[in-house]
Amino acid sequence: MTDKKRTKITVNIYKKNYTIVGSESKERVEEIAKLVDEKMNDIYQGNKNLDTTRLAVLTAINTMNDYLKLKDEYDELITLIEEEDKN
Amino acid sequence: MTDKKRTKITVNIYKKNYTIVGSESKERVEEIAKLVDEKMNDIYQGNKNLDTTRLAVLTAINTMNDYLKLKDEYDELITLIEEEDKN
């Protein structure tokens, strides 16, 4: 069996270590961890009563919102390209 | 003072309620909540020893990874369009 190259990287997010196993590069995993950590800290600044679980769920919600917004823009771009190809 | 219309919606994610305040529609907030809840459940199925905080952080990491992948694709598309415009 030949495996796709898998990396195992430990990152620190909001004072806890997470070991991430996947096919992403070390740089990408570190970038992701930094962005998630920053978002958690930002949300904490907005509401210091939130526990870590709620903070992490709100971070996931926030990121999912960014994802869906970008997906809308991406889909619009694809539609525009398809329209142009027709003309 | 005129405010952009702000919605206040309560959603349930992983057996906890979250009140989301923002400019998104009710449908969009519910879609986001459903996707985050599904991702948390998927990750839990892969490792039943994870506590809720770790599960939520891993969900945020996973979503951020999806976001960055889509961002790469989006940027590639923009570059392609710009190249085409030059020719």
Backbone of each chain as nested JSON, in Angstrom:
{
  "chains": [
    {"id": "A", "residues": [
      {"number": 1, "name": "MET", "atoms": {"N": [0.834, -1.192, 0.0], "CA": [0.0, 0.0, 0.0], "C": [0.877, 1.253, 0.0]}},
      {"number": 2, "name": "THR", "atoms": {"N": [0.629, 2.149, -0.893], "CA": [1.376, 3.403, -0.88], "C": [0.463, 4.521, -0.374]}},
      {"number": 3, "name": "ASP", "atoms": {"N": [0.962, 5.198, 0.641], "CA": [0.19, 6.29, 1.235], "C": [0.56, 7.62, 0.601]}},
      {"number": 4, "name": "LYS", "atoms": {"N": [-0.417, 8.519, 0.537], "CA": [-0.102, 9.904, 0.206], "C": [0.711, 10.409, 1.398]}},
      {"number": 5, "name": "LYS", "atoms": {"N": [1.691, 11.255, 1.159], "CA": [2.541, 11.715, 2.254], "C": [1.702, 12.418, 3.33]}},
      {"number": 6, "name": "ARG", "atoms": {"N": [1.803, 11.925, 4.565], "CA": [1.045, 12.53, 5.646], "C": [1.975, 13.191, 6.64]}},
      {"number": 7, "name": "THR", "atoms": {"N": [1.605, 14.392, 7.061], "CA": [2.435, 15.104, 8.018], "C": [1.775, 15.045, 9.391]}},
      {"number": 8, "name": "LYS", "atoms": {"N": [2.582, 15.176, 10.433], "CA": [2.084, 15.179, 11.806], "C": [2.725, 16.38, 12.482]}},
      {"number": 9, "name": "ILE", "atoms": {"N": [1.915, 17.378, 12.756], "CA": [2.461, 18.645, 13.246], "C": [1.741, 19.068, 14.527]}},
      {"number": 10, "name": "THR", "atoms": {"N": [2.516, 19.491, 15.529], "CA": [1.92, 19.973, 16.777], "C": [1.903, 21.492, 16.775]}},
      {"number": 11, "name": "VAL", "atoms": {"N": [0.724, 22.038, 17.019], "CA": [0.584, 23.498, 17.077], "C": [-0.04, 23.89, 18.413]}},
      {"number": 12, "name": "ASN", "atoms": {"N": [0.152, 25.142, 18.8], "CA": [-0.424, 25.625, 20.039], "C": [-1.527, 26.629, 19.735]}},
      {"number": 13, "name": "ILE", "atoms": {"N": [-2.728, 26.322, 20.2], "CA": [-3.855, 27.231, 19.992], "C": [-4.513, 27.494, 21.341]}},
      {"number": 14, "name": "TYR", "atoms": {"N": [-4.594, 28.754, 21.692], "CA": [-5.249, 29.159, 22.934], "C": [-4.758, 28.316, 24.131]}},
      {"number": 15, "name": "LYS", "atoms": {"N": [-3.461, 28.282, 24.239], "CA": [-2.741, 27.634, 25.351], "C": [-2.873, 26.108, 25.432]}},
      {"number": 16, "name": "LYS", "atoms": {"N": [-3.292, 25.474, 24.329], "CA": [-3.329, 24.006, 24.313], "C": [-2.625, 23.503, 23.053]}},
      {"number": 17, "name": "ASN", "atoms": {"N": [-1.992, 22.346, 23.178], "CA": [-1.335, 21.755, 22.015], "C": [-2.284, 20.848, 21.244]}},
      {"number": 18, "name": "TYR", "atoms": {"N": [-2.188, 20.902, 19.928], "CA": [-2.993, 20.051, 19.053], "C": [-2.07, 19.389, 18.042]}},
      {"number": 19, "name": "THR", "atoms": {"N": [-2.184, 18.067, 17.926], "CA": [-1.399, 17.375, 16.916], "C": [-2.279, 17.158, 15.698]}},
      {"number": 20, "name": "ILE", "atoms": {"N": [-1.851, 17.753, 14.601], "CA": [-2.649, 17.709, 13.377], "C": [-2.017, 16.72, 12.401]}},
      {"number": 21, "name": "VAL", "atoms": {"N": [-2.792, 15.73, 12.004], "CA": [-2.3, 14.752, 11.036], "C": [-3.037, 15.012, 9.722]}},
      {"number": 22, "name": "GLY", "atoms": {"N": [-2.27, 15.162, 8.642], "CA": [-2.936, 15.415, 7.368], "C": [-1.944, 15.519, 6.235]}},
      {"number": 23, "name": "SER", "atoms": {"N": [-2.436, 15.979, 5.108], "CA": [-1.565, 16.064, 3.929], "C": [-1.072, 17.494, 3.688]}},
      {"number": 24, "name": "GLU", "atoms": {"N": [-1.442, 18.406, 4.591], "CA": [-1.026, 19.804, 4.429], "C": [0.441, 19.984, 4.821]}},
      {"number": 25, "name": "SER", "atoms": {"N": [1.073, 21.019, 4.268], "CA": [2.467, 21.31, 4.623], "C": [2.532, 21.877, 6.042]}},
      {"number": 26, "name": "LYS", "atoms": {"N": [3.738, 21.8, 6.615], "CA": [3.971, 22.347, 7.957], "C": [3.584, 23.832, 7.984]}},
      {"number": 27, "name": "GLU", "atoms": {"N": [3.99, 24.566, 6.936], "CA": [3.73, 26.007, 6.86], "C": [2.23, 26.279, 6.867]}},
      {"number": 28, "name": "ARG", "atoms": {"N": [1.477, 25.465, 6.098], "CA": [0.033, 25.667, 6.017], "C": [-0.637, 25.388, 7.368]}},
      {"number": 29, "name": "VAL", "atoms": {"N": [-0.23, 24.312, 8.014], "CA": [-0.828, 23.978, 9.32], "C": [-0.521, 25.092, 10.326]}},
      {"number": 30, "name": "GLU", "atoms": {"N": [0.701, 25.611, 10.289], "CA": [1.06, 26.697, 11.216], "C": [0.287, 27.977, 10.916]}},
      {"number": 31, "name": "GLU", "atoms": {"N": [0.06, 28.236, 9.638], "CA": [-0.731, 29.407, 9.227], "C": [-2.168, 29.273, 9.767]}},
      {"number": 32, "name": "ILE", "atoms": {"N": [-2.733, 28.08, 9.578], "CA": [-4.104, 27.812, 10.049], "C": [-4.187, 28.017, 11.564]}},
      {"number": 33, "name": "ALA", "atoms": {"N": [-3.233, 27.437, 12.293], "CA": [-3.234, 27.524, 13.756], "C": [-3.156, 28.984, 14.204]}},
      {"number": 34, "name": "LYS", "atoms": {"N": [-2.317, 29.758, 13.529], "CA": [-2.149, 31.175, 13.878], "C": [-3.471, 31.925, 13.658]}},
      {"number": 35, "name": "LEU", "atoms": {"N": [-4.124, 31.658, 12.525], "CA": [-5.385, 32.335, 12.216], "C": [-6.486, 31.964, 13.218]}},
      {"number": 36, "name": "VAL", "atoms": {"N": [-6.566, 30.68, 13.565], "CA": [-7.592, 30.233, 14.526], "C": [-7.311, 30.857, 15.898]}},
      {"number": 37, "name": "ASP", "atoms": {"N": [-6.055, 30.834, 16.309], "CA": [-5.674, 31.414, 17.601], "C": [-6.023, 32.911, 17.651]}},
      {"number": 38, "name": "GLU", "atoms": {"N": [-5.73, 33.626, 16.565], "CA": [-6.04, 35.056, 16.499], "C": [-7.548, 35.312, 16.593]}},
      {"number": 39, "name": "LYS", "atoms": {"N": [-8.311, 34.498, 15.853], "CA": [-9.771, 34.667, 15.863], "C": [-10.319, 34.409, 17.263]}},
      {"number": 40, "name": "MET", "atoms": {"N": [-9.81, 33.358, 17.934], "CA": [-10.275, 33.063, 19.299], "C": [-9.969, 34.233, 20.226]}},
      {"number": 41, "name": "ASN", "atoms": {"N": [-8.782, 34.794, 20.106], "CA": [-8.41, 35.939, 20.939], "C": [-9.265, 37.167, 20.645]}},
      {"number": 42, "name": "ASP", "atoms": {"N": [-9.552, 37.397, 19.361], "CA": [-10.411, 38.524, 18.979], "C": [-11.797, 38.383, 19.598]}},
      {"number": 43, "name": "ILE", "atoms": {"N": [-12.368, 37.18, 19.484], "CA": [-13.718, 36.955, 20.006], "C": [-13.715, 37.098, 21.533]}},
      {"number": 44, "name": "TYR", "atoms": {"N": [-12.645, 36.618, 22.163], "CA": [-12.509, 36.767, 23.618], "C": [-12.502, 38.242, 24.02]}},
      {"number": 45, "name": "GLN", "atoms": {"N": [-11.81, 39.068, 23.233], "CA": [-11.763, 40.503, 23.536], "C": [-13.164, 41.119, 23.501]}},
      {"number": 46, "name": "GLY", "atoms": {"N": [-14.02, 40.562, 22.626], "CA": [-15.384, 41.069, 22.49], "C": [-16.313, 40.597, 23.592]}},
      {"number": 47, "name": "ASN", "atoms": {"N": [-15.964, 39.478, 24.228], "CA": [-16.793, 38.951, 25.306], "C": [-15.958, 38.073, 26.235]}},
      {"number": 48, "name": "LYS", "atoms": {"N": [-15.501, 38.679, 27.311], "CA": [-14.555, 37.994, 28.205], "C": [-15.215, 36.962, 29.12]}},
      {"number": 49, "name": "ASN", "atoms": {"N": [-16.539, 36.826, 29.014], "CA": [-17.227, 35.83, 29.844], "C": [-17.308, 34.464, 29.175]}},
      {"number": 50, "name": "LEU", "atoms": {"N": [-16.88, 34.383, 27.913], "CA": [-17.03, 33.113, 27.189], "C": [-16.0, 32.088, 27.648]}},
      {"number": 51, "name": "ASP", "atoms": {"N": [-16.455, 30.837, 27.855], "CA": [-15.486, 29.78, 28.15], "C": [-14.843, 29.306, 26.834]}},
      {"number": 52, "name": "THR", "atoms": {"N": [-13.789, 28.51, 26.979], "CA": [-12.991, 28.138, 25.801], "C": [-13.808, 27.371, 24.76]}},
      {"number": 53, "name": "THR", "atoms": {"N": [-14.713, 26.508, 25.222], "CA": [-15.522, 25.742, 24.268], "C": [-16.379, 26.682, 23.424]}},
      {"number": 54, "name": "ARG", "atoms": {"N": [-17.073, 27.599, 24.089], "CA": [-17.929, 28.555, 23.364], "C": [-17.089, 29.427, 22.429]}},
      {"number": 55, "name": "LEU", "atoms": {"N": [-15.944, 29.81, 22.905], "CA": [-15.032, 30.627, 22.112], "C": [-14.628, 29.872, 20.839]}},
      {"number": 56, "name": "ALA", "atoms": {"N": [-14.331, 28.598, 20.987], "CA": [-13.901, 27.788, 19.84], "C": [-15.066, 27.556, 18.872]}},
      {"number": 57, "name": "VAL", "atoms": {"N": [-16.26, 27.31, 19.421], "CA": [-17.432, 27.105, 18.545], "C": [-17.736, 28.403, 17.789]}},
      {"number": 58, "name": "LEU", "atoms": {"N": [-17.669, 29.543, 18.478], "CA": [-17.914, 30.823, 17.807], "C": [-16.844, 31.104, 16.747]}},
      {"number": 59, "name": "THR", "atoms": {"N": [-15.629, 30.648, 16.999], "CA": [-14.556, 30.79, 16.004], "C": [-14.874, 29.943, 14.772]}},
      {"number": 60, "name": "ALA", "atoms": {"N": [-15.368, 28.726, 15.021], "CA": [-15.757, 27.855, 13.899], "C": [-16.911, 28.479, 13.105]}},
      {"number": 61, "name": "ILE", "atoms": {"N": [-17.889, 29.045, 13.819], "CA": [-19.038, 29.704, 13.175], "C": [-18.55, 30.873, 12.311]}},
      {"number": 62, "name": "ASN", "atoms": {"N": [-17.686, 31.679, 12.887], "CA": [-17.137, 32.845, 12.21], "C": [-16.373, 32.444, 10.941]}},
      {"number": 63, "name": "THR", "atoms": {"N": [-15.58, 31.397, 11.061], "CA": [-14.792, 30.928, 9.91], "C": [-15.706, 30.322, 8.848]}},
      {"number": 64, "name": "MET", "atoms": {"N": [-16.728, 29.603, 9.292], "CA": [-17.686, 29.017, 8.34], "C": [-18.43, 30.123, 7.584]}},
      {"number": 65, "name": "ASN", "atoms": {"N": [-18.724, 31.209, 8.281], "CA": [-19.365, 32.356, 7.636], "C": [-18.441, 32.938, 6.553]}},
      {"number": 66, "name": "ASP", "atoms": {"N": [-17.164, 33.118, 6.889], "CA": [-16.179, 33.599, 5.905], "C": [-16.118, 32.642, 4.712]}},
      {"number": 67, "name": "TYR", "atoms": {"N": [-16.138, 31.339, 5.019], "CA": [-16.062, 30.329, 3.955], "C": [-17.255, 30.458, 3.005]}},
      {"number": 68, "name": "LEU", "atoms": {"N": [-18.449, 30.551, 3.568], "CA": [-19.655, 30.615, 2.729], "C": [-19.715, 31.905, 1.907]}},
      {"number": 69, "name": "LYS", "atoms": {"N": [-19.242, 32.999, 2.497], "CA": [-19.2, 34.272, 1.759], "C": [-18.268, 34.158, 0.563]}},
      {"number": 70, "name": "LEU", "atoms": {"N": [-17.105, 33.573, 0.803], "CA": [-16.116, 33.4, -0.268], "C": [-16.655, 32.44, -1.325]}},
      {"number": 71, "name": "LYS", "atoms": {"N": [-17.375, 31.416, -0.867], "CA": [-17.98, 30.434, -1.783], "C": [-18.984, 31.131, -2.706]}},
      {"number": 72, "name": "ASP", "atoms": {"N": [-19.771, 32.045, -2.143], "CA": [-20.727, 32.816, -2.95], "C": [-19.988, 33.616, -4.022]}},
      {"number": 73, "name": "GLU", "atoms": {"N": [-18.92, 34.277, -3.611], "CA": [-18.138, 35.089, -4.556], "C": [-17.517, 34.21, -5.633]}},
      {"number": 74, "name": "TYR", "atoms": {"N": [-17.006, 33.073, -5.214], "CA": [-16.382, 32.122, -6.143], "C": [-17.415, 31.635, -7.168]}},
      {"number": 75, "name": "ASP", "atoms": {"N": [-18.581, 31.261, -6.674], "CA": [-19.648, 30.772, -7.566], "C": [-20.098, 31.855, -8.543]}},
      {"number": 76, "name": "GLU", "atoms": {"N": [-20.151, 33.098, -8.05], "CA": [-20.528, 34.232, -8.918], "C": [-19.526, 34.404, -10.047]}},
      {"number": 77, "name": "LEU", "atoms": {"N": [-18.257, 34.256, -9.69], "CA": [-17.169, 34.394, -10.66], "C": [-17.282, 33.301, -11.724]}},
      {"number": 78, "name": "ILE", "atoms": {"N": [-17.555, 32.089, -11.289], "CA": [-17.703, 30.955, -12.204], "C": [-18.877, 31.23, -13.158]}},
      {"number": 79, "name": "THR", "atoms": {"N": [-19.994, 31.723, -12.61], "CA": [-21.168, 32.037, -13.435], "C": [-20.822, 33.1, -14.472]}},
      {"number": 80, "name": "LEU", "atoms": {"N": [-20.093, 34.127, -14.035], "CA": [-19.672, 35.202, -14.944], "C": [-18.815, 34.657, -16.085]}},
      {"number": 81, "name": "ILE", "atoms": {"N": [-17.878, 33.781, -15.748], "CA": [-16.984, 33.186, -16.755], "C": [-17.804, 32.365, -17.752]}},
      {"number": 82, "name": "GLU", "atoms": {"N": [-18.754, 31.602, -17.232], "CA": [-19.606, 30.774, -18.099], "C": [-20.459, 31.629, -19.03]}},
      {"number": 83, "name": "GLU", "atoms": {"N": [-20.966, 32.75, -18.494], "CA": [-21.761, 33.675, -19.305], "C": [-20.921, 34.249, -20.441]}},
      {"number": 84, "name": "GLU", "atoms": {"N": [-19.703, 34.639, -20.084], "CA": [-18.777, 35.217, -21.058], "C": [-18.453, 34.221, -22.161]}},
      {"number": 85, "name": "ASP", "atoms": {"N": [-18.275, 32.975, -21.778], "CA": [-17.942, 31.928, -22.746], "C": [-19.066, 31.715, -23.756]}},
      {"number": 86, "name": "LYS", "atoms": {"N": [-20.282, 31.977, -23.309], "CA": [-21.452, 31.813, -24.188], "C": [-21.471, 32.879, -25.276]}},
      {"number": 87, "name": "ASN", "atoms": {"N": [-20.967, 34.087, -24.929], "CA": [-21.03, 35.21, -25.881], "C": [-19.866, 35.219, -26.89]}}
    ]},
    {"id": "B", "residues": [
      {"number": 1, "name": "MET", "atoms": {"N": [-28.973, 57.901, 14.794], "CA": [-28.064, 56.849, 14.316], "C": [-28.858, 55.788, 13.566]}},
      {"number": 2, "name": "THR", "atoms": {"N": [-28.432, 55.51, 12.348], "CA": [-29.099, 54.437, 11.621], "C": [-28.192, 53.211, 11.571]}},
      {"number": 3, "name": "ASP", "atoms": {"N": [-28.733, 52.106, 12.023], "CA": [-27.982, 50.852, 12.036], "C": [-28.283, 50.027, 10.8]}},
      {"number": 4, "name": "LYS", "atoms": {"N": [-27.281, 49.284, 10.345], "CA": [-27.529, 48.254, 9.357], "C": [-28.399, 47.226, 10.092]}},
      {"number": 5, "name": "LYS", "atoms": {"N": [-29.347, 46.628, 9.389], "CA": [-30.253, 45.697, 10.071], "C": [-29.46, 44.549, 10.725]}},
      {"number": 6, "name": "ARG", "atoms": {"N": [-29.628, 44.385, 12.011], "CA": [-28.92, 43.327, 12.722], "C": [-29.895, 42.272, 13.206]}},
      {"number": 7, "name": "THR", "atoms": {"N": [-29.525, 41.022, 13.002], "CA": [-30.385, 39.929, 13.43], "C": [-29.81, 39.308, 14.694]}},
      {"number": 8, "name": "LYS", "atoms": {"N": [-30.676, 38.679, 15.476], "CA": [-30.25, 37.994, 16.701], "C": [-30.899, 36.619, 16.643]}},
      {"number": 9, "name": "ILE", "atoms": {"N": [-30.097, 35.608, 16.437], "CA": [-30.635, 34.273, 16.208], "C": [-29.979, 33.267, 17.153]}},
      {"number": 10, "name": "THR", "atoms": {"N": [-30.808, 32.41, 17.765], "CA": [-30.261, 31.38, 18.641], "C": [-30.221, 30.043, 17.903]}},
      {"number": 11, "name": "VAL", "atoms": {"N": [-29.058, 29.44, 17.905], "CA": [-28.896, 28.136, 17.254], "C": [-28.35, 27.132, 18.255]}},
      {"number": 12, "name": "ASN", "atoms": {"N": [-28.549, 25.851, 17.962], "CA": [-28.031, 24.803, 18.827], "C": [-26.901, 24.059, 18.13]}},
      {"number": 13, "name": "ILE", "atoms": {"N": [-25.752, 24.067, 18.77], "CA": [-24.597, 23.356, 18.216], "C": [-24.021, 22.465, 19.299]}},
      {"number": 14, "name": "TYR", "atoms": {"N": [-23.941, 21.187, 18.984], "CA": [-23.358, 20.218, 19.912], "C": [-23.955, 20.367, 21.321]}},
      {"number": 15, "name": "LYS", "atoms": {"N": [-25.242, 20.366, 21.362], "CA": [-26.035, 20.4, 22.601], "C": [-25.918, 21.691, 23.43]}},
      {"number": 16, "name": "LYS", "atoms": {"N": [-25.439, 22.76, 22.808], "CA": [-25.41, 24.054, 23.503], "C": [-26.043, 25.119, 22.619]}},
      {"number": 17, "name": "ASN", "atoms": {"N": [-26.696, 26.092, 23.257], "CA": [-27.291, 27.188, 22.505], "C": [-26.306, 28.346, 22.339]}},
      {"number": 18, "name": "TYR", "atoms": {"N": [-26.331, 28.94, 21.161], "CA": [-25.493, 30.107, 20.872], "C": [-26.37, 31.185, 20.271]}},
      {"number": 19, "name": "THR", "atoms": {"N": [-26.28, 32.373, 20.817], "CA": [-27.014, 33.496, 20.242], "C": [-26.064, 34.281, 19.344]}},
      {"number": 20, "name": "ILE", "atoms": {"N": [-26.42, 34.312, 18.083], "CA": [-25.562, 34.955, 17.088], "C": [-26.169, 36.296, 16.699]}},
      {"number": 21, "name": "VAL", "atoms": {"N": [-25.384, 37.352, 16.891], "CA": [-25.83, 38.689, 16.503], "C": [-25.033, 39.105, 15.278]}},
      {"number": 22, "name": "GLY", "atoms": {"N": [-25.715, 39.515, 14.242], "CA": [-24.991, 39.921, 13.043], "C": [-25.911, 40.377, 11.945]}},
      {"number": 23, "name": "SER", "atoms": {"N": [-25.333, 40.565, 10.775], "CA": [-26.128, 41.078, 9.656], "C": [-26.57, 39.956, 8.711]}},
      {"number": 24, "name": "GLU", "atoms": {"N": [-26.248, 38.712, 9.065], "CA": [-26.619, 37.582, 8.209], "C": [-28.105, 37.261, 8.359]}},
      {"number": 25, "name": "SER", "atoms": {"N": [-28.669, 36.64, 7.327], "CA": [-30.071, 36.229, 7.408], "C": [-30.208, 35.033, 8.354]}},
      {"number": 26, "name": "LYS", "atoms": {"N": [-31.443, 34.822, 8.816], "CA": [-31.734, 33.697, 9.69], "C": [-31.326, 32.384, 9.008]}},
      {"number": 27, "name": "GLU", "atoms": {"N": [-31.653, 32.276, 7.708], "CA": [-31.36, 31.06, 6.942], "C": [-29.857, 30.797, 6.904]}},
      {"number": 28, "name": "ARG", "atoms": {"N": [-29.096, 31.881, 6.694], "CA": [-27.644, 31.713, 6.599], "C": [-27.06, 31.274, 7.951]}},
      {"number": 29, "name": "VAL", "atoms": {"N": [-27.525, 31.895, 9.029], "CA": [-27.017, 31.53, 10.363], "C": [-27.357, 30.072, 10.674]}},
      {"number": 30, "name": "GLU", "atoms": {"N": [-28.565, 29.665, 10.3], "CA": [-28.96, 28.267, 10.552], "C": [-28.15, 27.294, 9.707]}},
      {"number": 31, "name": "GLU", "atoms": {"N": [-27.835, 27.696, 8.476], "CA": [-27.002, 26.866, 7.601], "C": [-25.599, 26.691, 8.218]}},
      {"number": 32, "name": "ILE", "atoms": {"N": [-25.043, 27.817, 8.692], "CA": [-23.711, 27.794, 9.314], "C": [-23.715, 26.866, 10.53]}},
      {"number": 33, "name": "ALA", "atoms": {"N": [-24.725, 27.039, 11.39], "CA": [-24.821, 26.238, 12.609], "C": [-24.899, 24.749, 12.278]}},
      {"number": 34, "name": "LYS", "atoms": {"N": [-25.679, 24.414, 11.261], "CA": [-25.839, 23.018, 10.847], "C": [-24.488, 22.454, 10.373]}},
      {"number": 35, "name": "LEU", "atoms": {"N": [-23.774, 23.227, 9.568], "CA": [-22.485, 22.772, 9.04], "C": [-21.451, 22.589, 10.159]}},
      {"number": 36, "name": "VAL", "atoms": {"N": [-21.425, 23.522, 11.111], "CA": [-20.474, 23.418, 12.223], "C": [-20.832, 22.217, 13.098]}},
      {"number": 37, "name": "ASP", "atoms": {"N": [-22.109, 22.052, 13.379], "CA": [-22.563, 20.915, 14.186], "C": [-22.193, 19.587, 13.513]}},
      {"number": 38, "name": "GLU", "atoms": {"N": [-22.397, 19.505, 12.201], "CA": [-22.055, 18.287, 11.459], "C": [-20.556, 17.997, 11.515]}},
      {"number": 39, "name": "LYS", "atoms": {"N": [-19.76, 19.057, 11.351], "CA": [-18.314, 18.886, 11.383], "C": [-17.864, 18.397, 12.758]}},
      {"number": 40, "name": "MET", "atoms": {"N": [-18.449, 18.96, 13.825], "CA": [-18.078, 18.531, 15.183], "C": [-18.428, 17.059, 15.383]}},
      {"number": 41, "name": "ASN", "atoms": {"N": [-19.592, 16.669, 14.913], "CA": [-20.001, 15.27, 15.043], "C": [-19.104, 14.334, 14.233]}},
      {"number": 42, "name": "ASP", "atoms": {"N": [-18.716, 14.768, 13.032], "CA": [-17.812, 13.966, 12.199], "C": [-16.475, 13.752, 12.896]}},
      {"number": 43, "name": "ILE", "atoms": {"N": [-15.924, 14.841, 13.447], "CA": [-14.611, 14.747, 14.105], "C": [-14.721, 13.862, 15.349]}},
      {"number": 44, "name": "TYR", "atoms": {"N": [-15.831, 13.984, 16.059], "CA": [-16.071, 13.133, 17.225], "C": [-16.091, 11.647, 16.83]}},
      {"number": 45, "name": "GLN", "atoms": {"N": [-16.721, 11.349, 15.698], "CA": [-16.773, 9.96, 15.232], "C": [-15.362, 9.418, 14.972]}},
      {"number": 46, "name": "GLY", "atoms": {"N": [-14.458, 10.309, 14.544], "CA": [-13.09, 9.909, 14.258], "C": [-12.237, 9.742, 15.511]}},
      {"number": 47, "name": "ASN", "atoms": {"N": [-12.633, 10.387, 16.595], "CA": [-11.885, 10.27, 17.856], "C": [-12.805, 10.585, 19.033]}},
      {"number": 48, "name": "LYS", "atoms": {"N": [-13.34, 9.527, 19.632], "CA": [-14.341, 9.701, 20.683], "C": [-13.746, 10.105, 22.03]}},
      {"number": 49, "name": "ASN", "atoms": {"N": [-12.407, 10.234, 22.111], "CA": [-11.785, 10.661, 23.363], "C": [-11.667, 12.175, 23.488]}},
      {"number": 50, "name": "LEU", "atoms": {"N": [-11.991, 12.887, 22.411], "CA": [-11.812, 14.341, 22.437], "C": [-12.878, 15.028, 23.293]}},
      {"number": 51, "name": "ASP", "atoms": {"N": [-12.435, 15.973, 24.138], "CA": [-13.432, 16.745, 24.88], "C": [-14.007, 17.829, 23.954]}},
      {"number": 52, "name": "THR", "atoms": {"N": [-15.073, 18.473, 24.41], "CA": [-15.8, 19.4, 23.532], "C": [-14.932, 20.579, 23.082]}},
      {"number": 53, "name": "THR", "atoms": {"N": [-14.064, 21.069, 23.982], "CA": [-13.209, 22.196, 23.605], "C": [-12.284, 21.804, 22.451]}},
      {"number": 54, "name": "ARG", "atoms": {"N": [-11.614, 20.653, 22.602], "CA": [-10.702, 20.197, 21.547], "C": [-11.46, 19.944, 20.244]}},
      {"number": 55, "name": "LEU", "atoms": {"N": [-12.642, 19.374, 20.384], "CA": [-13.499, 19.106, 19.231], "C": [-13.83, 20.406, 18.508]}},
      {"number": 56, "name": "ALA", "atoms": {"N": [-14.148, 21.431, 19.278], "CA": [-14.526, 22.716, 18.688], "C": [-13.315, 23.379, 18.029]}},
      {"number": 57, "name": "VAL", "atoms": {"N": [-12.148, 23.3, 18.681], "CA": [-10.937, 23.902, 18.092], "C": [-10.581, 23.152, 16.806]}},
      {"number": 58, "name": "LEU", "atoms": {"N": [-10.662, 21.821, 16.819], "CA": [-10.354, 21.05, 15.605], "C": [-11.355, 21.365, 14.488]}},
      {"number": 59, "name": "THR", "atoms": {"N": [-12.597, 21.643, 14.854], "CA": [-13.604, 22.049, 13.869], "C": [-13.235, 23.398, 13.25]}},
      {"number": 60, "name": "ALA", "atoms": {"N": [-12.767, 24.315, 14.106], "CA": [-12.331, 25.622, 13.603], "C": [-11.121, 25.458, 12.673]}},
      {"number": 61, "name": "ILE", "atoms": {"N": [-10.184, 24.588, 13.051], "CA": [-8.99, 24.323, 12.225], "C": [-9.406, 23.762, 10.87]}},
      {"number": 62, "name": "ASN", "atoms": {"N": [-10.295, 22.782, 10.909], "CA": [-10.791, 22.123, 9.7], "C": [-11.478, 23.125, 8.762]}},
      {"number": 63, "name": "THR", "atoms": {"N": [-12.294, 23.987, 9.351], "CA": [-13.015, 24.985, 8.56], "C": [-12.046, 26.01, 7.977]}},
      {"number": 64, "name": "MET", "atoms": {"N": [-11.048, 26.403, 8.783], "CA": [-10.046, 27.356, 8.292], "C": [-9.257, 26.745, 7.134]}},
      {"number": 65, "name": "ASN", "atoms": {"N": [-8.991, 25.463, 7.197], "CA": [-8.298, 24.768, 6.109], "C": [-9.144, 24.814, 4.83]}},
      {"number": 66, "name": "ASP", "atoms": {"N": [-10.429, 24.521, 4.965], "CA": [-11.348, 24.607, 3.809], "C": [-11.345, 26.025, 3.233]}},
      {"number": 67, "name": "TYR", "atoms": {"N": [-11.362, 27.006, 4.143], "CA": [-11.395, 28.406, 3.711], "C": [-10.142, 28.738, 2.896]}},
      {"number": 68, "name": "LEU", "atoms": {"N": [-8.974, 28.368, 3.419], "CA": [-7.721, 28.712, 2.737], "C": [-7.591, 27.992, 1.395]}},
      {"number": 69, "name": "LYS", "atoms": {"N": [-8.095, 26.756, 1.327], "CA": [-8.067, 26.01, 0.061], "C": [-8.923, 26.718, -0.991]}},
      {"number": 70, "name": "LEU", "atoms": {"N": [-10.114, 27.129, -0.57], "CA": [-11.019, 27.838, -1.474], "C": [-10.416, 29.183, -1.878]}},
      {"number": 71, "name": "LYS", "atoms": {"N": [-9.748, 29.84, -0.927], "CA": [-9.095, 31.128, -1.193], "C": [-8.019, 30.946, -2.265]}},
      {"number": 72, "name": "ASP", "atoms": {"N": [-7.257, 29.863, -2.185], "CA": [-6.237, 29.567, -3.204], "C": [-6.896, 29.415, -4.576]}},
      {"number": 73, "name": "GLU", "atoms": {"N": [-7.991, 28.654, -4.625], "CA": [-8.698, 28.43, -5.893], "C": [-9.254, 29.745, -6.443]}},
      {"number": 74, "name": "TYR", "atoms": {"N": [-9.813, 30.542, -5.55], "CA": [-10.38, 31.836, -5.928], "C": [-9.284, 32.743, -6.511]}},
      {"number": 75, "name": "ASP", "atoms": {"N": [-8.152, 32.804, -5.824], "CA": [-7.038, 33.641, -6.278], "C": [-6.499, 33.16, -7.629]}},
      {"number": 76, "name": "GLU", "atoms": {"N": [-6.457, 31.843, -7.808], "CA": [-6.005, 31.273, -9.084], "C": [-6.927, 31.712, -10.226]}},
      {"number": 77, "name": "LEU", "atoms": {"N": [-8.229, 31.675, -9.933], "CA": [-9.237, 32.073, -10.913], "C": [-9.069, 33.537, -11.291]}},
      {"number": 78, "name": "ILE", "atoms": {"N": [-8.849, 34.386, -10.29], "CA": [-8.644, 35.817, -10.522], "C": [-7.398, 36.021, -11.395]}},
      {"number": 79, "name": "THR", "atoms": {"N": [-6.333, 35.294, -11.085], "CA": [-5.097, 35.403, -11.876], "C": [-5.347, 34.997, -13.321]}},
      {"number": 80, "name": "LEU", "atoms": {"N": [-6.081, 33.901, -13.506], "CA": [-6.42, 33.427, -14.848], "C": [-7.198, 34.48, -15.634]}},
      {"number": 81, "name": "ILE", "atoms": {"N": [-8.173, 35.096, -14.977], "CA": [-8.999, 36.125, -15.622], "C": [-8.124, 37.324, -16.024]}},
      {"number": 82, "name": "GLU", "atoms": {"N": [-7.229, 37.699, -15.116], "CA": [-6.338, 38.828, -15.405], "C": [-5.409, 38.518, -16.581]}},
      {"number": 83, "name": "GLU", "atoms": {"N": [-4.922, 37.278, -16.622], "CA": [-4.039, 36.853, -17.725], "C": [-4.801, 36.929, -19.053]}},
      {"number": 84, "name": "GLU", "atoms": {"N": [-6.042, 36.443, -19.026], "CA": [-6.886, 36.452, -20.229], "C": [-7.148, 37.87, -20.718]}},
      {"number": 85, "name": "ASP", "atoms": {"N": [-7.376, 38.755, -19.769], "CA": [-7.652, 40.148, -20.119], "C": [-6.461, 40.809, -20.803]}},
      {"number": 86, "name": "LYS", "atoms": {"N": [-5.269, 40.343, -20.448], "CA": [-4.045, 40.902, -21.04], "C": [-3.932, 40.506, -22.508]}},
      {"number": 87, "name": "ASN", "atoms": {"N": [-4.433, 39.306, -22.842], "CA": [-4.279, 38.795, -24.215], "C": [-5.381, 39.295, -25.161]}}
    ]}
  ]
}
